[in-house]
Structure formats: structure tokens, C-alpha cells
Amino acid sequence: MLSARLTRQLLRVNGRSLLPQSRNYAEAAPANQLLLTFASPSQAFYSKENVKQVDVPSFSGNFGILPSHVPTIAVLKPGIVTVVQEDGTTAKFFASSGNISVNNDSTVQILAEEACPLDQLDAQAAREGLEKATQQLSAASSDEAKAEAQAAVDCYEEVIKAVQ
């Protein structure tokens, strides 16, 4: 939030802001339409498919996306992405990280670094991975190694929460 205010202050010409000062709801799509594209490098889960709602974990907080959502860009954090299908059923996926874009035309793109259906996760493998990542974090000597190990610990902890 602070960086957005600073950017607005820096992008002024003759006292006028070059950035729009308001956020508006999406208006370019029908009010009941939400087109989702959700993919990782290895698999596309949705490709411009109409869904009712998408719930995502982000570093700015978890949020739900409905048709006509305010355009947003967010960073995906490790956690569960829940998709409410047109028929009301839900599909749950674990995503490790990535980007979320909600556009003016009620399209949503979720590009995950790694993602899989929740039912494909192995709780025992996650516990073993957490133990190994915790050991790597304790042994890390450089800031880079510590950051990588901490990211692994955070991801494994979220996988364990997701499968319980």
C-alpha cells in the first residue's frame, strides 16, 4: 500500500496524477460470467472456463473472486485454490506460488509455479519434506540458502495443513 502511494506521488506532472485514483468494478462482461484460466508449467486445469467463484491465497490475504470483481493483481502464496464450478461443486488445488490477475472483463488468470489437485498430495511425503527443509534451514549459512529453505518450510507446512 505504501509503495502504491509513493508511486502515485512520484508520477505527478504539473500537480496532476498520471495514475487513475479510483477502482471500478468490471463492466466489460456479463454480470454472471467469470472466465478462469488456471495453469502451471506442467498442466492446465482451466482454460477460459466459466465458473461461479474462485478463492485464492495471496500474500495480501486470502480472497474470493466473483463475477464483476474489482481488477486486481496479487501474488499467490502456498495454499489451497478453491474453484466453485457452474453446477455448485468445488474443486480444490494446492498451489505453491505464482500470480493472480483479475481483469476488467471478468477474466481471471492464475499462473502457478507448481499446482496439483488436493487429492494427489501425499501427507507422509510432506512431513518428510518438512523435516528435511527444517534441517536445511538450520544448516543454512548464506541469506540465499536461508530464504530458499524458509520458502520450502512454508510450502510444506501449507501442504500438511491442506491434507489434514
Beta strands, then each sheet from edge to edge (+ up, - down):
strand 1: 12-13
strand 2: 16-17
strand 3: 35-40
strand 4: 43-50
strand 5: 53-56
strand 6: 63-65
strand 7: 72-76
strand 8: 79-84
strand 9: 90-95
strand 10: 98-102
strand 11: 107-112
strand 12: 115-117
sheet 1: 1+ 2-
sheet 2: 4+ 3- 11- 10+ 7-
sheet 3: 6+ 5- 8+ 9- 12+
end
